[in-house]
Amino acid sequence: PAGVGEAQPGLLAGACTISAVLGVFFVLGGSAVRAEDPTSVPDYADYVLVDKSDRKLYLFKAGRVLREVDVSLGLVPTGPKQREGDFRTPEGKYFLDARNVDSDFFLSIHVSYPDESDRVRARAQGIDPGGQIMIHGLPNELKHDLRRYLDTDWTDGCIAVSNSDMVDIWLMTRESTPIEIRP
C-alpha cells in the first residue's frame, strides 16, 4: 500500500532511528515521563481511544487519561472504512499489533483492521476491505506546507499525529494494546 514502508526487523538503521528518538525523548523530558523523575519509564496505556468527531486520541490507564493528542484522519473522515481506497478511517475495536521504525512516516504502529467481521462484511459485498491502517507521525518527506498536515485530514485512512505526539504514543503503548475508534 502506498505510503507505508515494509518493516525490516534487525536493520541497524531502524535500531539507530528508535535509539535516537528515545534518546531525544528522555533528554528533553518527554511529556509521558513523570515530572518528579525525568529518568523514569513512561506509564504504559492499557487502552487507546480515538474519537473521530473530536479529532482526538486518548491514552488511558486504569480508566484515567494519561495523554490526549490531536489527530488527522483519512481524507473522507465521516463513516467507517468499507473498502480499499475509500480514504476512510475504520471504526470499531481493534488492537495495536505491530511497530515500524522504517515507515515512510515518522514511526508507525499498525492497527489490526480488518478484523474477521470486517473481512466477512467485505467478502459478502465482493470488495477488498483494505488494510495497513496505522497511527503515525508526519511524512518523512513533506510534500506540502506543514500547516496542511496539522490542520486538515490528509491520510489514506490512517490516524496521523505530530512527531512529538508519536514519540509519546510509541513509548506509552505495547503490542496488543486495545484501540477503539469511535465515530
Residue frames relative to the residue before (quaternion, step in Angstrom):
aa qw qx qy qz dx dy dz
P 1.0000 0.0000 0.0000 0.0000 0.00 0.00 0.00
A 0.5778 -0.6165 0.4191 0.3324 3.52 -1.05 0.79
G 0.8146 0.3156 -0.2195 0.4344 3.53 -1.08 0.78
V 0.7370 0.3579 -0.2370 0.5221 3.59 1.14 -0.21
G 0.3010 -0.7631 0.5465 0.1685 3.56 -0.63 1.11
E 0.5318 -0.6167 0.4706 0.3397 3.55 -1.16 0.48
A 0.4810 -0.6450 0.5083 0.3070 3.58 -1.03 0.80
Q 0.0550 -0.7857 0.6160 0.0161 3.56 -0.98 0.84
P 0.1958 -0.8265 0.5153 0.1140 3.59 0.30 1.26
G 0.8055 0.3322 -0.2326 0.4322 3.51 -1.17 0.66
L 0.4928 0.6545 -0.4506 0.3546 3.59 1.18 -0.12
L 0.5279 -0.6404 0.4607 0.3146 3.55 -0.93 0.87
A 0.6269 0.5446 -0.3439 0.4384 3.60 0.97 -0.79
G 0.6606 0.5020 -0.3075 0.4660 3.58 0.93 -0.85
A 0.6527 0.5049 -0.3125 0.4706 3.56 0.95 -0.82
C 0.6480 0.5074 -0.3180 0.4707 3.57 1.01 -0.78
T 0.6290 0.5443 -0.3387 0.4399 3.58 0.98 -0.82
I 0.7174 0.4290 -0.2714 0.4771 3.59 0.72 -0.99
S 0.6065 0.5391 -0.3616 0.4591 3.61 1.03 -0.62
A 0.6536 0.5012 -0.3122 0.4734 3.58 0.97 -0.83
V 0.6402 0.5232 -0.3250 0.4590 3.57 0.96 -0.86
L 0.6834 0.4764 -0.2914 0.4703 3.57 0.84 -0.96
G 0.6361 0.5351 -0.3292 0.4480 3.59 0.98 -0.79
V 0.6651 0.4819 -0.2997 0.4853 3.56 0.89 -0.92
F 0.6285 0.5566 -0.3350 0.4278 3.56 0.96 -0.88
F 0.7317 0.4251 -0.2510 0.4699 3.58 0.77 -0.98
V 0.6244 0.5330 -0.3450 0.4550 3.60 1.02 -0.69
L 0.7354 0.4090 -0.2291 0.4892 3.58 0.97 -0.85
G 0.4435 -0.7116 0.4524 0.3037 3.60 1.24 0.01
G 0.0816 -0.8552 0.5114 0.0199 3.56 0.74 1.12
S 0.6143 -0.6117 0.3724 0.3314 3.53 -1.13 0.75
A 0.6194 0.5463 -0.3656 0.4293 3.62 1.12 -0.36
V 0.6273 0.5299 -0.3395 0.4588 3.59 1.23 -0.26
R 0.5397 -0.6300 0.4489 0.3322 3.57 -0.97 0.87
A 0.5232 -0.6832 0.4215 0.2862 3.57 -0.82 1.06
E 0.6669 0.5277 -0.3234 0.4150 3.60 0.97 -0.75
D 0.7901 0.1370 -0.0863 0.5912 3.61 1.18 -0.36
P 0.2042 -0.8388 0.4911 0.1164 3.61 0.13 1.25
T 0.6639 0.4758 -0.3296 0.4736 3.63 1.17 -0.15
S 0.4824 0.6815 -0.4401 0.3304 3.61 1.22 -0.03
V 0.5677 -0.5777 0.4713 0.3492 3.53 -1.33 0.39
P 0.5226 -0.6426 0.4441 0.3418 3.63 -0.97 0.73
D 0.5481 -0.5609 0.4944 0.3750 3.55 -1.28 0.41
Y 0.3184 -0.7288 0.5693 0.2082 3.56 -1.06 0.75
A 0.4050 -0.6896 0.5487 0.2437 3.55 -0.97 0.90
D 0.2593 -0.7558 0.5766 0.1707 3.55 -1.13 0.66
Y 0.7740 0.1385 -0.0777 0.6130 3.58 1.33 -0.01
V 0.1327 -0.7625 0.6291 0.0717 3.57 -1.06 0.83
L 0.0846 -0.7797 0.6197 0.0296 3.55 -0.96 0.94
V 0.0955 -0.7505 0.6515 0.0561 3.55 -0.98 0.93
D 0.1341 -0.7601 0.6338 0.0505 3.56 -0.80 1.10
K 0.3153 -0.7960 0.4875 0.1711 3.57 -0.18 1.31
S 0.6743 0.5132 -0.3195 0.4241 3.61 0.88 -0.86
D 0.7248 0.3906 -0.2352 0.5165 3.60 1.11 -0.64
R 0.3342 -0.7560 0.4889 0.2789 3.60 1.32 -0.19
K 0.5084 0.6277 -0.4212 0.4125 3.59 0.92 0.98
L 0.1529 -0.7170 0.6706 0.1129 3.51 -1.30 0.61
Y 0.1156 -0.7918 0.5987 0.0351 3.55 -0.91 0.98
L 0.2057 -0.7325 0.6359 0.1296 3.55 -1.05 0.84
F 0.1113 -0.8164 0.5666 0.0086 3.58 -0.67 1.16
K 0.0044 -0.7396 0.6709 0.0538 3.51 -1.31 0.46
A 0.8410 -0.0725 -0.0046 0.5361 3.56 -0.72 1.16
G 0.7362 -0.4495 0.2255 0.4529 3.59 0.94 0.91
R 0.6346 0.5044 -0.3217 0.4893 3.58 1.30 0.00
V 0.4306 -0.6897 0.5165 0.2686 3.58 -0.96 0.89
L 0.2457 -0.7675 0.5801 0.1190 3.56 -0.76 1.11
R 0.8052 -0.0206 0.0999 0.5842 3.54 0.99 -0.90
E 0.1333 -0.7551 0.6384 0.0668 3.56 -1.13 0.77
V 0.0582 -0.8197 0.5681 -0.0452 3.56 -0.80 1.08
D 0.4143 -0.6697 0.5559 0.2659 3.59 -1.08 0.75
V 0.1101 -0.8053 0.5813 0.0386 3.58 -1.03 0.81
S 0.2441 -0.6745 0.6651 0.2074 3.48 -1.45 0.29
L 0.2614 -0.7861 0.5489 0.1119 3.55 -1.07 0.79
G 0.7493 -0.3420 0.2945 0.4847 3.53 -1.29 -0.38
L 0.6787 -0.5182 0.3496 0.3856 3.56 -1.24 0.50
V 0.7206 0.2532 -0.1800 0.6199 3.60 1.25 -0.48
P 0.1200 -0.8809 0.4544 0.0568 3.58 0.32 1.25
T 0.6633 0.5150 -0.3149 0.4423 3.62 1.13 -0.48
G 0.7884 0.2785 -0.2400 0.4932 3.54 -0.93 0.98
P 0.5554 -0.6298 0.4355 0.3244 3.56 -1.21 0.53
K 0.5920 -0.5387 0.4537 0.3918 3.53 -1.24 0.47
Q 0.1500 -0.8037 0.5733 0.0542 3.56 -0.92 0.96
R 0.8186 -0.0131 0.0840 0.5681 3.55 0.99 -0.87
E 0.6680 -0.4640 0.4031 0.4195 3.52 -1.34 0.27
G 0.8417 0.2349 -0.1653 0.4572 3.56 -0.99 0.88
D 0.5346 0.6395 -0.4254 0.3527 3.63 1.17 0.16
F 0.3955 -0.7652 0.4311 0.2688 3.60 1.35 0.05
R 0.5048 0.6281 -0.4344 0.4024 3.59 1.15 0.60
T 0.3992 -0.6619 0.5796 0.2581 3.51 -1.27 0.59
P 0.5152 -0.6629 0.4330 0.3280 3.63 -0.81 0.92
E 0.1945 -0.7162 0.6494 0.1660 3.52 -1.41 0.20
G 0.5433 0.6042 -0.4547 0.3648 3.55 -0.97 0.84
K 0.5677 -0.5778 0.4703 0.3502 3.51 -1.38 -0.25
Y 0.0411 0.7955 -0.5943 0.1108 3.53 -0.73 1.19
F 0.3811 -0.6796 0.5580 0.2856 3.58 -1.29 -0.41
L 0.4242 -0.6080 0.5855 0.3279 3.53 -1.28 0.39
D 0.0126 -0.8823 0.4680 -0.0478 3.58 -0.36 1.16
A 0.8026 0.0818 -0.0882 0.5843 3.64 1.18 0.09
R 0.2296 -0.7634 0.5921 0.1183 3.56 -1.21 0.61
N 0.0855 -0.8025 0.5903 0.0165 3.55 -1.08 0.74
V 0.1914 -0.7883 0.5775 0.0921 3.58 -0.57 1.16
D 0.7002 0.4559 -0.2556 0.4864 3.59 1.25 -0.34
S 0.2751 0.7851 -0.4973 0.2463 3.56 1.14 0.69
D 0.5711 -0.5519 0.4701 0.3851 3.56 -1.32 0.16
F 0.6860 0.3950 -0.2428 0.5607 3.54 1.38 -0.14
F 0.6121 -0.5347 0.4134 0.4106 3.58 -1.25 0.32
L 0.8104 -0.1966 0.0379 0.5506 3.54 -0.18 1.39
S 0.0455 0.7868 -0.6156 -0.0025 3.57 -1.19 0.47
I 0.1576 -0.7493 0.6389 0.0745 3.51 -1.20 0.75
H 0.3720 -0.7619 0.4957 0.1883 3.55 -0.68 1.14
V 0.2670 -0.7140 0.6291 0.1521 3.55 -1.15 0.84
S 0.5154 -0.7165 0.3910 0.2610 3.60 -0.86 0.99
Y 0.3496 0.7015 -0.5296 0.3245 3.62 1.13 0.54
P 0.5924 -0.2321 -0.7706 0.0364 1.66 -1.83 1.69
D 0.3392 -0.6967 0.5825 0.2455 3.55 -1.13 0.65
E 0.7603 -0.3851 0.2427 0.4634 3.59 -1.26 0.00
S 0.6637 0.4948 -0.3290 0.4543 3.63 0.90 -0.80
D 0.6173 0.5283 -0.3447 0.4701 3.61 1.07 -0.65
R 0.6641 0.5007 -0.3036 0.4649 3.59 0.98 -0.84
V 0.6369 0.5209 -0.3270 0.4649 3.61 1.00 -0.84
R 0.6476 0.5198 -0.3113 0.4620 3.61 0.90 -0.93
A 0.6856 0.4831 -0.2850 0.4640 3.57 0.87 -0.98
R 0.6332 0.5293 -0.3317 0.4571 3.59 0.97 -0.83
A 0.6551 0.5171 -0.3085 0.4563 3.60 0.96 -0.89
Q 0.7132 0.4170 -0.2439 0.5079 3.60 1.13 -0.60
G 0.4418 -0.7181 0.4359 0.3147 3.57 1.31 -0.10
I 0.5818 0.5672 -0.3769 0.4446 3.58 1.11 0.68
D 0.4974 -0.6044 0.5303 0.3257 3.55 -1.35 0.28
P 0.3989 -0.7521 0.4658 0.2414 3.64 -0.65 1.04
G 0.4629 -0.6527 0.4699 0.3726 3.59 1.20 -0.35
G 0.0176 -0.7927 0.6093 -0.0011 3.54 -1.29 -0.08
Q 0.6816 0.4924 -0.3678 0.3972 3.53 -1.30 -0.43
I 0.2716 0.7410 -0.5507 0.2717 3.55 0.93 0.97
M 0.0318 -0.8205 0.5677 -0.0587 3.54 -0.74 1.14
I 0.2932 -0.6018 0.6814 0.2960 3.45 -1.46 0.14
H 0.1499 0.8121 -0.5497 0.1262 3.60 -0.68 1.00
G 0.5351 -0.5995 0.4915 0.3355 3.52 -1.36 0.25
L 0.7670 -0.3406 0.2717 0.4711 3.53 -1.27 -0.45
P 0.6268 -0.5115 0.4015 0.4292 3.60 -1.20 0.34
N 0.5296 -0.6243 0.4696 0.3306 3.57 -1.08 0.70
E 0.7518 0.1923 -0.1262 0.6180 3.57 1.19 -0.58
L 0.2777 -0.7887 0.5294 0.1438 3.56 -0.26 1.29
K 0.2073 -0.7806 0.5805 0.1036 3.57 -0.94 0.95
H 0.7466 0.2749 -0.1521 0.5863 3.56 1.32 -0.24
D 0.6750 -0.4379 0.3898 0.4480 3.54 -1.35 0.06
L 0.6181 -0.5882 0.3830 0.3538 3.58 -1.03 0.82
R 0.6109 0.5752 -0.3563 0.4111 3.62 1.00 -0.76
R 0.6008 0.5698 -0.3677 0.4232 3.60 1.01 -0.70
Y 0.6916 0.4806 -0.2805 0.4604 3.57 0.96 -0.83
L 0.7226 0.4449 -0.2447 0.4691 3.57 1.08 -0.66
D 0.7726 0.3938 -0.1807 0.4640 3.60 1.12 -0.61
T 0.7694 0.3040 -0.1726 0.5346 3.63 1.19 -0.15
D 0.4973 -0.5703 0.5352 0.3756 3.53 -1.36 0.11
W 0.0332 0.8560 -0.5075 0.0929 3.57 -0.60 1.11
T 0.5770 0.6201 -0.3914 0.3596 3.63 1.17 -0.18
D 0.5872 -0.5542 0.4501 0.3815 3.55 -1.34 0.05
G 0.7633 -0.2495 0.1650 0.5726 3.60 1.32 -0.07
C 0.5272 0.6384 -0.3944 0.3988 3.54 1.32 -0.02
I 0.4335 -0.6270 0.5723 0.3024 3.52 -1.43 -0.06
A 0.0818 -0.8274 0.5557 0.0005 3.57 -0.38 1.26
V 0.0732 -0.7767 0.6256 0.0037 3.54 -1.14 0.83
S 0.6290 -0.4876 0.4073 0.4480 3.58 -1.26 0.11
N 0.6390 -0.5384 0.3812 0.3956 3.58 -1.19 0.45
S 0.6587 0.4965 -0.3299 0.4592 3.62 0.92 -0.79
D 0.6421 0.4943 -0.3301 0.4842 3.61 1.03 -0.69
M 0.6148 0.5521 -0.3489 0.4421 3.59 1.07 -0.70
V 0.6019 0.5431 -0.3612 0.4607 3.60 1.04 -0.68
D 0.6603 0.5032 -0.3116 0.4622 3.59 0.88 -0.90
I 0.6638 0.4981 -0.3096 0.4641 3.59 0.87 -0.94
W 0.6301 0.5443 -0.3211 0.4512 3.57 0.97 -0.89
L 0.7357 0.4337 -0.2293 0.4669 3.57 0.86 -1.00
M 0.7428 0.4375 -0.2211 0.4560 3.58 1.08 -0.65
T 0.7017 0.3862 -0.2812 0.5286 3.62 1.24 0.12
R 0.2351 -0.7314 0.6225 0.1496 3.48 -1.33 0.39
E 0.6314 -0.4749 0.4213 0.4454 3.53 -1.29 0.20
S 0.7975 0.2634 -0.2546 0.4794 3.57 -1.06 0.88
T 0.3861 0.6811 -0.5224 0.3378 3.61 1.19 0.32
P 0.4214 -0.7003 0.5063 0.2751 3.63 -0.82 0.92
I 0.0672 -0.7637 0.6408 0.0398 3.54 -1.15 0.73
E 0.1122 -0.7607 0.6367 0.0585 3.54 -1.00 0.89
I 0.1324 -0.7709 0.6209 0.0521 3.54 -0.90 1.00
R 0.1189 -0.8194 0.5607 0.0064 3.54 -0.49 1.28
P 0.5914 -0.5715 0.4262 0.3769 3.57 -1.19 0.59
